[in-house]
Amino acid sequence: MVRLKKTLGQSRQYIANMNAITRENSQLGFIGIGYMGRPIAQRLLEAGFRLIAYDRHRSKAEPLIRSGGTIADSVAELASGCDVLLSCLATDEAVLNVYQGADGVFANARRGSLVIDLSTVTPETSRELSRLGAERGVHVLDVTMSGSTPVAEQGALTLFGGGDAACFTAAESIFTVISRKYFYVGPSGAGATMKLVVNSLLGIGMQAIAEALVLGEKAGLDRDRLLQVLSETAVVAPAHVGKLHRAMTGDYGPQFPLRLMNKDFGLILNLAAAVGAQMPATRAAYEVNAMQSKQGAEQDFSAVILQMEKQAGLGIATAEQ
């Protein structure tokens, strides 16, 4: 306990003296070059940041070399060579595995460095990262994202930051490159919580659209015209408009994979149970999402449209699954 108090005291002193992160004074590291990590890392390189990347599937990271990035052979190598480390991983387990242990981030990171975890995980995992980081003199922000792969490619994400406010402010040069808007929402874990709140709306909204679409189809409206008109109404959120356009052509290729929405629904319901919030609509949407997830193919979360059409006995679902 004495050692931890001393470390926390040193951390507070570092935060008070923290300089803004710039392209000139910071070496970035990036772990997790997947659906979201790839376009984010690409934008940072194009903006002039020096960046070293790591992915357990090296082939995913190698295209970044063409934009001036370098590739690390291990997490330990990357962590020891950067001032700011970003991570974008699929699950709580993957995040903890990368950060813990002798070969993990914290055992090899520079004292005084900054971690920005962009993963969608539980608030408990974010707080655990912050605690483990503090023990090693490493500062941790949980900065979660709203937006799909095309939005990330455009640098138009919305970010929600949890952790120390001074660290968040120091990292604004990174946030301005990858996002359209960014918000500091509170202490460690707050960014993770905000993401789950937002994704509950994302998932429920897609389920509501799927049900409304099927209602219109069963009542005799033309499917394409129905999708087109829905996309022009004020009640459909911007995040869902593109999904309607893609559904017209039967395009359910993963921009935000169904399996990740399924995972997020589980995190949302676990958080709801922990805090005593009742979420019947979320639970119903989760059940439909899970049914479509069992199809096995990698699809976008908007593929719940296919599931609802299948349940309604509409022929188009059979043709497109």
PyMOL commands that set and color helices and strands:
alter all, ss='L'
color gray80, all
select helices_A, chain A and resi 2-16+37-46+58-67+75-80+92-99+105-108+123-135+149-153+165-170+172-178+190-218+223-231+238-248+258-275+280-293+301-311+315-320
alter helices_A, ss='H'
color red, helices_A
select strands_A, chain A and resi 27-31+50-54+70-71+84-87+114-117+139-146+157-162+179-186
alter strands_A, ss='S'
color yellow, strands_A
deselect
rebuild
show_as cartoon
